[in-house]
Amino acid sequence: MLKKLFYILKPIIPRKLQLYLRRKLILSNLQKYKDIWPILKGSEKKPDFFSGWPDNKQFAFVLTHDVEHKRGYDRVLKLMEVEKNLGFISSFNFVPERDYIVKQELLNELRINGFDYGVHGLYHDGKLFSNEQEFLKRAEKINFYLKEWNTKGFRAPAMHHNLDWIGALNIEYDLSTFDTDPFEPQPDGVGTIFPFWVENKRNKNGGYLELPYTLPQDFTPFVLMKEKSAKIWIDKLDWITAHNGMVLVNVHPDYIDFESSGKNYEEFDVKIYTELLEYVKNKYEGKYWNALPSEVARFWKNLFFSKSQNI
């Protein structure tokens, strides 16, 4: 009830007070949710048809980014270089109509370097799923941007989701869910660390792939909880890898302190993110499949349907 009230009043609450209240709420509930977050037992159950990742890799490692504001947009290439220098690729999700203009030159630059991108809602105003009529109205414009940008990937703002309605988008994959996260505005997790096929009559392909994030979003542990290391990520990553799952993380360039200055109250040190990347690179060299969401979606769809036809 308190959480629902907070999100109703959120637009009129000063930003610093918002963060303070959310921090208090999370810290007061950590013990309550300790059995379901950040690890949900049972989410490691493998689909019957799953026989392993490409080239016998131990796990999939998927890096995604939501670009919230112009501050984040201006940092996209900087974050790309951080990952590229460590030998990783990722995908960035952009809001089509907010406080920045998505330039084709930037999208081209990402793909030239082996990276990718998708659409992140439309306005990021919290109203995309207010009702079905509103969603379908906005879906027309979202589909325009999907085509204009030549992408088939989507993630809804604030991880709001209705997997039926999302089928109205011309997508191959969606990133709007999570295995478990009771601290999200819409906290209903999907309970798996693997992708899954969403059969959907609205979708022209008959459905789409859902790729839930499986590591906590950066904002919760590092901005709200003020964690100073990547331990919460690393501990869960080790658990996921032990079960051959998909490690998918969502990191926002808006919240990264690239200068390690510590000056901004809603940023976290870039060293925390590089700690995660370096850990994977050093401990699991040769054992991970660092793939784009689009690559994971294609692989899983082919696996799912090839197994289904043989049953």
C-alpha positions in Angstrom: 0.0 0.0 0.0 2.8 2.4 0.9 4.6 1.6 -2.4 1.4 2.3 -4.4 0.9 5.6 -2.6 4.5 6.6 -3.2 4.2 6.1 -7.0 1.0 8.0 -7.1 2.6 11.0 -5.3 6.0 10.6 -7.0 5.5 13.4 -9.6 5.1 16.0 -6.9 7.8 14.8 -4.6 11.3 16.5 -4.9 13.9 14.2 -6.3 16.1 14.0 -3.3 13.2 13.2 -1.1 12.1 10.5 -3.5 15.4 8.8 -3.3 15.5 9.1 0.5 12.0 7.5 0.8 12.8 4.8 -1.6 16.0 4.0 0.2 14.2 3.8 3.5 11.5 1.5 2.0 14.1 -0.9 0.5 16.3 -1.1 3.5 13.3 -1.8 5.7 12.1 -4.6 3.5 15.5 -6.4 2.8 14.9 -8.9 5.5 11.3 -9.5 4.4 12.4 -10.3 0.9 15.7 -12.1 1.6 14.3 -15.4 0.4 13.3 -14.1 -3.0 15.8 -11.3 -3.8 18.3 -11.0 -5.3 18.1 -14.8 -5.8 14.8 -16.6 -6.2 15.2 -20.4 -5.6 13.4 -22.3 -8.3 14.1 -19.8 -11.1 17.1 -21.9 -12.1 14.9 -24.7 -13.4 15.9 -25.3 -17.0 13.3 -25.6 -19.8 13.0 -29.2 -21.0 14.2 -28.3 -24.5 17.3 -26.4 -23.3 20.5 -28.3 -24.2 23.0 -25.6 -23.8 24.3 -22.3 -25.1 26.2 -21.9 -28.4 29.7 -23.4 -28.6 29.0 -25.2 -25.3 29.4 -21.9 -23.3 28.6 -22.2 -19.6 26.3 -19.1 -19.6 25.0 -16.2 -21.7 26.2 -12.8 -20.7 23.9 -10.0 -21.9 24.6 -6.3 -21.3 21.8 -3.8 -21.8 21.4 -0.1 -21.1 18.4 2.2 -20.8 19.1 5.8 -21.8 16.8 7.9 -19.6 17.8 11.5 -20.3 20.1 13.7 -22.4 22.7 13.2 -19.7 22.7 9.5 -20.4 22.5 10.0 -24.2 25.6 12.1 -24.1 27.5 9.3 -22.3 26.5 6.5 -24.7 29.8 6.4 -26.6 31.8 6.7 -23.5 30.1 3.7 -22.0 30.5 1.8 -25.3 34.3 2.5 -25.2 34.5 1.2 -21.6 32.9 -2.1 -22.7 34.7 -2.3 -26.0 38.1 -1.9 -24.3 37.3 -4.9 -22.1 36.2 -6.9 -25.1 32.4 -6.8 -24.5 29.4 -5.7 -26.6 26.0 -4.4 -25.4 22.7 -2.9 -26.5 21.3 0.5 -25.7 17.6 1.3 -25.4 16.5 4.9 -26.4 13.4 6.9 -25.5 12.1 8.2 -28.9 10.4 11.4 -27.5 11.9 12.8 -24.4 14.6 15.4 -23.8 17.1 14.2 -26.4 17.1 13.5 -30.1 18.3 10.1 -31.2 20.6 10.7 -34.1 21.1 8.2 -36.9 24.8 8.8 -36.7 24.9 7.5 -33.2 22.9 4.4 -34.0 25.2 3.7 -37.0 28.3 4.1 -34.7 26.9 1.5 -32.3 26.3 -1.1 -35.0 29.6 -0.4 -36.7 31.3 -1.3 -33.5 29.2 -4.5 -33.0 26.8 -3.0 -30.5 23.0 -2.7 -30.9 20.0 -0.7 -29.8 16.3 -0.8 -29.2 13.3 1.3 -28.3 12.6 2.3 -24.7 8.9 3.2 -24.5 7.8 6.4 -26.2 7.7 9.3 -23.6 8.8 7.6 -20.4 6.0 9.3 -18.5 4.6 6.2 -16.6 1.4 6.2 -18.6 2.2 3.6 -21.4 0.2 0.9 -19.6 -2.4 3.1 -18.1 -5.1 1.4 -20.2 -5.2 -0.8 -23.3 -6.5 2.0 -25.6 -3.7 4.3 -24.6 -1.1 1.5 -25.1 -2.4 0.6 -28.6 -2.4 4.3 -29.5 1.2 4.7 -28.5 2.1 1.4 -30.0 1.5 2.9 -33.5 4.2 5.5 -32.8 6.5 3.0 -31.2 6.2 0.7 -34.3 7.1 3.8 -36.4 10.4 4.2 -34.5 11.1 0.4 -34.5 10.9 0.6 -38.3 12.7 4.0 -38.6 15.6 2.8 -36.5 15.7 -0.7 -38.0 15.4 -2.6 -34.8 13.2 -5.4 -33.4 13.8 -4.9 -29.7 11.8 -3.1 -27.0 11.9 -2.4 -23.3 9.2 -0.5 -21.4 10.0 2.3 -19.0 10.1 1.4 -15.3 9.8 -2.3 -16.3 6.0 -1.9 -16.6 4.7 -4.7 -18.7 1.6 -6.5 -20.0 2.9 -9.3 -22.2 -0.4 -9.5 -24.1 -0.4 -5.9 -25.1 3.3 -5.8 -25.9 2.5 -8.3 -28.7 1.0 -5.3 -30.6 4.6 -4.1 -31.2 6.5 -5.2 -34.2 9.2 -6.8 -32.2 11.3 -10.0 -32.0 12.2 -9.6 -28.4 11.1 -7.7 -25.3 13.2 -6.8 -22.2 10.5 -5.5 -19.9 10.5 -8.2 -17.2 12.8 -9.7 -14.5 13.3 -13.0 -12.7 12.6 -11.4 -9.3 12.6 -7.9 -8.1 10.1 -6.9 -5.3 11.4 -3.3 -5.4 10.1 -2.6 -8.9 6.9 -0.5 -9.3 5.3 -3.6 -10.9 7.0 -6.3 -8.8 5.6 -9.4 -10.5 8.7 -11.3 -11.6 8.6 -14.1 -14.2 10.5 -16.5 -12.0 13.1 -17.7 -14.5 16.8 -17.0 -15.3 16.2 -18.1 -18.9 14.5 -16.5 -21.9 11.1 -17.7 -22.9 8.7 -17.6 -25.9 5.6 -15.6 -25.5 2.9 -16.9 -27.8 0.8 -13.9 -28.8 -1.9 -13.5 -31.4 -1.5 -9.8 -31.6 2.1 -10.2 -32.9 2.5 -10.7 -36.6 5.1 -13.4 -35.9 2.8 -15.2 -33.6 4.8 -14.2 -30.6 8.1 -12.9 -29.4 11.0 -13.7 -27.1 11.0 -12.4 -23.5 14.5 -11.8 -22.0 14.2 -10.9 -18.3 16.9 -9.1 -16.5 18.5 -11.5 -14.0 21.0 -9.2 -12.1 19.5 -6.4 -10.0 19.2 -3.1 -11.9 22.0 -0.7 -11.1 19.8 1.9 -9.6 18.6 -0.2 -6.7 21.9 -1.4 -5.2 24.2 1.4 -6.1 22.1 4.6 -6.0 19.4 3.7 -3.5 21.3 1.2 -1.3 24.6 2.9 -1.7 26.6 -0.4 -2.2 30.2 0.4 -2.9 31.3 -2.7 -4.8 29.9 -5.1 -7.4 29.5 -7.9 -4.8 25.7 -8.2 -5.1 26.1 -8.6 -8.9 29.0 -11.0 -8.6 27.3 -13.2 -6.0 24.3 -13.7 -8.1 26.2 -14.0 -11.3 28.1 -17.0 -9.8 24.8 -18.6 -8.8 23.4 -18.1 -12.3 26.5 -19.5 -14.0 26.4 -22.5 -11.8 22.9 -23.2 -13.3 23.9 -22.4 -16.9 21.5 -19.5 -17.0 21.3 -16.1 -18.7 23.1 -13.3 -16.9 21.3 -10.1 -18.2 22.0 -6.8 -16.6 20.5 -3.3 -17.1 22.9 -0.4 -16.5 22.0 3.2 -17.1 24.6 5.6 -18.4 22.6 8.4 -16.7 23.6 7.0 -13.3 27.3 6.3 -13.9 30.0 8.5 -12.5 32.7 8.2 -15.2 35.1 10.5 -13.4 34.7 8.7 -10.0 34.1 12.2 -8.5 31.3 11.1 -6.0 29.7 14.5 -6.5 26.3 13.5 -7.8 23.9 11.8 -5.3 22.2 9.7 -7.9 25.3 8.3 -9.6 27.6 5.4 -8.8 31.3 4.9 -9.6 32.0 3.4 -13.0 34.6 1.2 -11.2 31.7 -0.9 -9.9 30.6 -1.7 -13.4 34.1 -2.4 -14.6 34.6 -4.6 -11.6 31.8 -6.8 -12.8 33.1 -6.9 -16.4 36.7 -7.6 -15.3 35.4 -10.4 -13.0 33.6 -12.1 -15.8 36.5 -11.6 -18.2 39.1 -13.0 -15.7 37.2 -15.8 -13.9 35.1 -17.1 -16.8 37.4 -16.6 -19.8 36.2 -18.8 -22.7 33.1 -19.9 -20.7 30.6 -17.1 -21.5 28.6 -16.1 -24.6 28.6 -12.3 -24.6 25.6 -11.8 -27.0 23.3 -9.1 -28.0 19.6 -9.5 -27.0 18.8 -9.9 -30.7 21.3 -12.8 -30.9 19.9 -14.5 -27.8 16.4 -14.1 -29.1 17.2 -15.7 -32.5 19.1 -18.6 -30.8 16.3 -19.3 -28.3 13.5 -19.1 -30.9 15.3 -21.6 -33.1 16.0 -23.8 -30.2 12.4 -23.6 -28.9 10.7 -24.4 -32.3 13.2 -27.0 -33.4 12.6 -28.9 -30.1 8.8 -28.4 -30.3 8.7 -29.9 -33.8 10.6 -33.0 -32.6 8.3 -33.7 -29.7 
